[in-house]
Amino acid sequence: MKLVFASDSFKGTVSSEQTVELLTKAAHEVFGPCETVGVPVADGGEGTTDAVILARKGKKVFATVHGPLMEEVSAYYGKLSEKEAVLEMAQASGLPMVPEELRNPLNTTTYGTGELIMAALDAGFTDISIAIGGSATNDGGMGFASALGIRFMDADGNVLEGKGSELEKVAHIDVSGLNEKAKKAHFTVMCDVTNPLCGKDGATYTFGKQKGGTPEILDRLEKGMCNYRDVIIKEFGVNPDDTPGTGAAGGLGAALKIFLQAEMKSGIETVLDLINFDKLITGADLIVTGEGRTDWQSCFGKVMQGVGDRAKKYDIPVTALCGGLGKGYDQIYEHGIDSIMTTVDGPMPLSEALDRAEELYYKGAVRMFRMVNAGIKLHAN
């Protein structure tokens, strides 16, 4: 019997890598000798680079870049092969990097994300996957593009730094200085949001508040983003609002798509491709996945949905071990998930469940495998 383990992390308690260890231990306790294959996974959000590095046996490559407020920070990307690299923009431009009292999307920039990409390009990587969740920015990707050699200028010809407050000043975009290595590389953007660049569902009004934007700040940023969009339309003949996902990461999605012709792709689909998941599950009798909380949102670009859909293609049964269930959790059954079991084994405060997360996960895994074993015996009879 071959068992494959591919579970998301339980945020702040059990890592994806730990789920593999605990499931392996529980499987051997219940089934005795059996073939187990485990792989850390993520959905393109926090922890994606680490999960892919572990799965591909890659390595971290560190670089000094600038953070959201242009402070020097240490960030890293993952080397997967001689040509492939993976990185998260949150490493250089993430919201947790900005103290709460300083959060203001007028002042933040994606410049460091551009520097991190340049570091990978200078090291010879030509196939780069980028996770763009968790940003502190709303600069339309100007900072990122500036680090790659693109110049954004105001009406007087002054070169802008590339932060949110300068969107309203953009009058011309000069791409003649775009780095040659960037022109030749292939970029895949892990993006599961479909928001346009502008409008009520755009980058600013959808995500700006969580980045420190007050109503007044958001109105100013939206006006600036519309100006930025109009300049792009005028000079490149492309309307970013026509492409889903351009509003991701405060407009970084637009810059990646328009200036680098990046491929926009689901985060979990990209991760599963990077770790060669289809090959990994060949010959599997059962796949185990899971996440901290399963609800209706789990069907939209999350690990369980991605794993379940892949397994469904090959008619491989999937069971899930989750921390808890919320409204609409049963919708995940439409995505190849055959059964769900929770780790919590009785009424308890959330604090206790979090404190005992590893213990509860292991016990839940044993219960789950015992149920699977009962099914095997039933089928045999």
C-alpha positions as CSV (number, residue, x, y, z in Angstrom):
1,M,0.0,0.0,0.0
2,K,1.3,3.4,-1.0
3,L,0.2,6.5,1.0
4,V,1.0,10.1,-0.1
5,F,0.8,12.9,2.5
6,A,0.4,16.5,1.2
7,S,-1.1,18.8,3.8
8,D,-1.0,22.5,4.3
9,S,0.4,23.9,7.6
10,F,-1.9,24.6,10.5
11,K,-1.0,28.2,10.9
12,G,1.2,28.9,13.9
13,T,1.0,25.4,15.3
14,V,1.9,22.4,13.0
15,S,4.0,23.0,9.9
16,S,3.4,21.2,6.6
17,E,6.7,19.3,7.2
18,Q,5.5,18.2,10.7
19,T,2.2,16.9,9.3
20,V,4.3,14.6,7.1
21,E,6.3,13.3,10.1
22,L,3.1,12.8,12.2
23,L,1.1,11.1,9.5
24,T,4.0,8.8,8.7
25,K,4.3,7.8,12.3
26,A,0.6,7.2,12.7
27,A,0.4,5.2,9.4
28,H,3.1,2.8,10.6
29,E,1.4,2.4,13.9
30,V,-1.9,1.4,12.3
31,F,-0.8,-0.4,9.1
32,G,2.6,-1.7,10.1
33,P,5.1,-1.7,7.2
34,C,3.8,0.4,4.3
35,E,5.1,2.8,1.7
36,T,4.7,6.4,2.6
37,V,5.7,9.5,0.6
38,G,5.3,13.0,2.1
39,V,5.8,16.4,0.6
40,P,5.3,19.9,2.2
41,V,2.9,22.0,0.3
42,A,1.5,25.6,0.3
43,D,-1.0,27.5,-1.7
44,G,1.2,30.4,-2.9
45,G,0.9,32.3,0.3
46,E,3.1,32.4,3.4
47,G,5.6,29.6,3.5
48,T,5.5,28.7,-0.2
49,T,9.2,29.2,-0.8
50,D,10.1,27.0,2.1
51,A,7.7,24.3,1.2
52,V,8.9,24.1,-2.4
53,I,12.6,24.2,-1.4
54,L,12.0,21.3,1.0
55,A,10.0,19.3,-1.6
56,R,12.5,19.8,-4.4
57,K,15.6,19.5,-2.1
58,G,16.6,23.0,-3.1
59,K,18.5,25.6,-1.1
60,K,18.0,29.1,0.1
61,V,20.0,31.9,-1.5
62,F,20.2,35.1,0.6
63,A,20.4,38.7,-0.7
64,T,20.4,42.1,1.0
65,V,17.5,44.2,-0.4
66,H,15.3,47.1,0.7
67,G,12.2,46.6,2.7
68,P,8.8,48.3,2.2
69,L,10.1,51.5,3.9
70,M,13.5,51.3,2.0
71,E,15.3,49.9,5.1
72,E,18.0,47.3,4.4
73,V,16.8,43.7,5.0
74,S,18.0,40.2,4.4
75,A,15.7,38.1,2.1
76,Y,16.1,34.9,0.2
77,Y,14.9,33.0,-2.8
78,G,14.9,29.3,-3.4
79,K,17.2,27.6,-5.9
80,L,15.4,24.6,-7.4
81,S,17.7,23.8,-10.3
82,E,20.4,25.6,-12.3
83,K,17.6,27.6,-14.1
84,E,14.6,27.5,-11.7
85,A,14.1,29.7,-8.7
86,V,11.1,30.5,-6.5
87,L,10.5,33.5,-4.2
88,E,7.9,35.3,-2.2
89,M,7.4,39.1,-2.5
90,A,6.5,39.0,1.2
91,Q,10.2,38.3,1.9
92,A,11.1,41.9,0.8
93,S,7.8,43.8,0.8
94,G,5.6,42.0,3.3
95,L,3.1,43.6,5.7
96,P,4.7,42.1,8.8
97,M,7.9,44.0,8.0
98,V,6.1,47.3,8.7
99,P,5.4,48.2,12.4
100,E,1.7,48.8,12.9
101,E,2.2,52.5,13.7
102,L,4.1,53.1,10.4
103,R,1.6,51.3,8.1
104,N,0.6,53.6,5.4
105,P,0.4,52.4,1.7
106,L,1.3,55.9,0.5
107,N,4.8,55.3,1.8
108,T,5.6,51.7,1.0
109,T,7.3,50.3,-2.1
110,T,7.9,47.0,-3.9
111,Y,11.5,48.0,-4.7
112,G,13.0,45.3,-2.6
113,T,11.0,42.6,-4.5
114,G,12.5,43.9,-7.7
115,E,16.0,43.7,-6.1
116,L,15.3,40.1,-5.0
117,I,14.3,39.2,-8.6
118,M,17.4,40.9,-9.9
119,A,19.5,38.9,-7.5
120,A,18.0,35.7,-9.0
121,L,18.5,36.9,-12.5
122,D,22.1,37.9,-11.9
123,A,22.7,34.4,-10.5
124,G,21.7,33.0,-13.9
125,F,18.1,31.9,-13.2
126,T,15.8,32.1,-16.2
127,D,12.6,30.4,-14.9
128,I,11.3,32.3,-11.8
129,S,8.1,31.6,-9.9
130,I,6.9,34.4,-7.7
131,A,4.3,34.3,-4.8
132,I,2.8,37.7,-4.4
133,G,0.6,37.4,-1.3
134,G,1.0,39.3,2.0
135,S,2.1,42.7,0.6
136,A,2.5,45.9,2.5
137,T,2.3,47.9,-0.7
138,N,0.0,49.7,-3.0
139,D,2.4,51.2,-5.5
140,G,1.2,49.5,-8.7
141,G,4.5,47.6,-8.8
142,M,6.4,50.8,-9.7
143,G,9.1,50.1,-7.1
144,F,9.6,46.6,-8.3
145,A,9.8,47.7,-11.9
146,S,12.2,50.6,-11.0
147,A,14.7,48.0,-9.5
148,L,14.7,46.3,-12.9
149,G,15.5,49.4,-14.8
150,I,12.2,50.9,-15.8
151,R,11.8,54.6,-15.1
152,F,8.6,56.3,-14.1
153,M,8.6,60.1,-14.7
154,D,6.4,63.0,-13.7
155,A,5.2,65.7,-16.1
156,D,8.5,67.6,-15.7
157,G,10.7,64.6,-16.5
158,N,11.7,63.9,-12.9
159,V,12.3,60.2,-12.1
160,L,9.9,59.0,-9.4
161,E,11.1,56.7,-6.5
162,G,8.2,54.3,-6.9
163,K,5.9,54.4,-3.9
164,G,2.2,54.7,-3.5
165,S,2.1,58.4,-3.1
166,E,3.7,58.9,-6.5
167,L,1.0,57.0,-8.5
168,E,-0.8,60.3,-9.0
169,K,2.4,61.9,-10.5
170,V,3.2,59.3,-13.2
171,A,3.1,61.0,-16.7
172,H,5.5,58.7,-18.7
173,I,6.9,55.2,-18.4
174,D,10.3,54.6,-20.0
175,V,11.0,50.8,-20.4
176,S,14.1,51.3,-22.5
177,G,16.3,50.5,-19.5
178,L,14.6,47.2,-18.6
179,N,17.3,44.7,-17.7
180,E,18.2,42.4,-20.6
181,K,18.1,39.3,-18.3
182,A,14.6,40.2,-17.2
183,K,13.5,40.5,-20.9
184,K,14.7,36.9,-21.6
185,A,13.4,35.2,-18.4
186,H,10.1,33.4,-17.9
187,F,8.1,34.5,-14.9
188,T,5.2,32.7,-13.3
189,V,3.1,34.7,-10.8
190,M,1.2,32.7,-8.1
191,C,-2.0,34.6,-7.9
192,D,-5.4,33.4,-6.7
193,V,-7.2,36.8,-6.7
194,T,-9.0,38.1,-9.7
195,N,-9.2,41.8,-8.7
196,P,-8.6,44.4,-11.4
197,L,-6.2,47.2,-10.8
198,C,-8.8,49.9,-10.3
199,G,-12.4,50.3,-9.1
200,K,-14.4,49.3,-6.1
201,D,-13.0,45.7,-6.4
202,G,-9.5,46.9,-7.3
203,A,-6.2,46.8,-5.5
204,T,-6.8,49.9,-3.4
205,Y,-10.3,49.5,-2.0
206,T,-10.1,45.8,-1.6
207,F,-6.7,45.4,0.1
208,G,-5.6,48.9,1.1
209,K,-7.3,49.1,4.5
210,Q,-5.4,46.2,5.9
211,K,-2.2,47.9,4.9
212,G,-3.0,51.0,7.0
213,G,-5.0,53.0,4.6
214,T,-7.6,55.4,6.0
215,P,-10.6,56.4,3.8
216,E,-8.8,59.6,2.8
217,I,-5.6,57.7,2.0
218,L,-7.5,55.1,0.0
219,D,-9.3,57.8,-2.1
220,R,-6.0,59.4,-2.9
221,L,-4.4,56.1,-3.8
222,E,-7.3,55.1,-6.0
223,K,-7.1,58.4,-7.9
224,G,-3.4,57.8,-8.3
225,M,-3.9,54.2,-9.5
226,C,-6.4,55.3,-12.1
227,N,-3.8,57.9,-13.4
228,Y,-1.2,55.1,-13.5
229,R,-3.6,52.8,-15.4
230,D,-4.5,55.6,-17.9
231,V,-0.8,56.2,-18.6
232,I,-0.3,52.4,-19.2
233,I,-3.3,52.4,-21.6
234,K,-2.0,55.4,-23.5
235,E,1.6,54.2,-23.8
236,F,1.2,50.4,-24.1
237,G,-2.3,50.1,-25.5
238,V,-3.3,47.7,-22.8
239,N,-5.9,48.2,-20.1
240,P,-4.8,46.4,-16.9
241,D,-8.4,46.2,-15.7
242,D,-9.1,43.8,-18.5
243,T,-6.8,41.2,-17.0
244,P,-7.9,39.4,-13.8
245,G,-5.3,39.5,-11.0
246,T,-3.7,42.8,-12.0
247,G,-4.9,44.3,-8.7
248,A,-3.0,41.6,-6.6
249,A,-0.4,42.8,-4.2
250,G,-1.3,46.4,-4.5
251,G,-1.0,46.3,-8.3
252,L,2.3,44.3,-8.5
253,G,0.3,41.9,-10.6
254,A,-0.2,44.5,-13.2
255,A,3.5,45.4,-13.4
256,L,4.6,41.8,-13.7
257,K,2.0,41.1,-16.4
258,I,2.6,44.2,-18.5
259,F,6.3,44.8,-18.1
260,L,7.5,41.2,-17.9
261,Q,4.7,39.4,-19.7
262,A,4.5,37.1,-16.7
263,E,2.1,34.1,-16.7
264,M,-0.6,34.5,-14.0
265,K,-1.4,31.1,-12.5
266,S,-3.1,29.6,-9.4
267,G,-0.7,29.4,-6.5
268,I,-1.5,25.8,-5.5
269,E,-1.4,24.7,-9.2
270,T,2.0,26.3,-9.5
271,V,3.3,24.7,-6.3
272,L,2.0,21.3,-7.3
273,D,3.7,21.6,-10.7
274,L,7.0,22.8,-9.1
275,I,7.1,19.7,-6.8
276,N,6.1,17.3,-9.6
277,F,3.0,16.2,-7.7
278,D,1.5,14.2,-10.5
279,K,4.6,12.0,-10.7
280,L,4.7,11.7,-6.9
281,I,1.2,10.3,-6.6
282,T,1.7,7.7,-9.4
283,G,0.6,4.3,-7.9
284,A,-0.8,5.8,-4.7
285,D,-3.6,4.0,-3.0
286,L,-4.6,6.9,-0.7
287,I,-3.7,10.6,-0.4
288,V,-4.0,12.5,2.9
289,T,-4.3,16.3,2.8
290,G,-5.7,18.9,5.2
291,E,-5.5,22.4,6.7
292,G,-6.2,24.3,9.9
293,R,-9.8,25.2,9.1
294,T,-11.9,24.0,6.2
295,D,-14.9,26.1,5.0
296,W,-16.3,27.4,1.7
297,Q,-13.1,29.3,1.0
298,S,-11.2,26.1,0.8
299,C,-12.6,25.6,-2.7
300,F,-10.8,28.7,-4.0
301,G,-7.1,28.1,-4.7
302,K,-6.4,26.4,-1.4
303,V,-4.2,23.3,-0.8
304,M,-7.1,20.8,-0.2
305,Q,-8.8,21.9,-3.4
306,G,-5.7,21.7,-5.5
307,V,-4.6,18.3,-4.1
308,G,-8.2,16.9,-4.4
309,D,-8.6,18.0,-8.0
310,R,-5.3,16.4,-9.0
311,A,-6.1,13.2,-7.3
312,K,-9.6,13.1,-8.9
313,K,-7.9,13.1,-12.4
314,Y,-6.3,9.8,-11.5
315,D,-9.2,8.4,-9.5
316,I,-7.1,8.2,-6.3
317,P,-9.1,8.5,-3.0
318,V,-8.4,11.4,-0.7
319,T,-9.0,11.9,3.0
320,A,-8.4,15.1,4.9
321,L,-7.4,15.8,8.5
322,C,-8.3,19.3,9.5
323,G,-8.2,21.4,12.7
324,G,-11.9,22.5,12.4
325,L,-14.8,22.9,10.0
326,G,-16.7,26.0,9.1
327,K,-19.7,27.1,7.0
328,G,-19.7,25.4,3.6
329,Y,-17.0,22.9,4.4
330,D,-18.9,20.2,2.5
331,Q,-18.4,22.0,-0.8
332,I,-14.8,20.6,-0.8
333,Y,-16.3,17.2,-1.6
334,E,-16.8,18.4,-5.1
335,H,-13.0,18.7,-5.5
336,G,-12.0,15.0,-5.0
337,I,-12.0,15.0,-1.2
338,D,-13.8,11.8,-0.1
339,S,-13.8,12.3,3.7
340,I,-12.8,14.8,6.4
341,M,-11.8,14.1,10.0
342,T,-11.0,16.8,12.6
343,T,-8.1,16.7,15.0
344,V,-10.1,18.0,18.0
345,D,-11.5,15.1,19.9
346,G,-13.8,16.9,22.3
347,P,-15.1,20.3,23.5
348,M,-12.2,22.5,24.4
349,P,-11.2,26.2,24.4
350,L,-9.4,27.3,21.2
351,S,-6.3,28.1,23.4
352,E,-6.1,24.5,24.5
353,A,-6.6,23.2,20.9
354,L,-3.7,25.4,19.8
355,D,-1.5,24.4,22.7
356,R,-2.1,20.7,22.1
357,A,-2.1,21.0,18.3
358,E,0.7,18.5,17.6
359,E,-0.7,15.9,20.1
360,L,-4.2,16.3,18.7
361,Y,-3.0,16.0,15.1
362,Y,-1.2,12.7,15.8
363,K,-4.2,11.3,17.7
364,G,-6.5,12.4,14.9
365,A,-4.2,10.8,12.3
366,V,-4.4,7.5,14.2
367,R,-8.2,7.6,14.3
368,M,-8.3,8.4,10.6
369,F,-6.1,5.5,9.6
370,R,-8.0,3.1,11.9
371,M,-11.2,4.2,10.0
372,V,-9.4,3.6,6.7
373,N,-8.2,0.2,7.9
374,A,-11.8,-0.7,8.9
375,G,-12.8,0.2,5.3
376,I,-10.1,-2.0,3.9
377,K,-11.3,-5.0,6.1
378,L,-14.9,-4.3,5.1
379,H,-13.9,-4.3,1.4
380,A,-11.9,-7.5,1.8
381,N,-15.0,-9.3,3.3
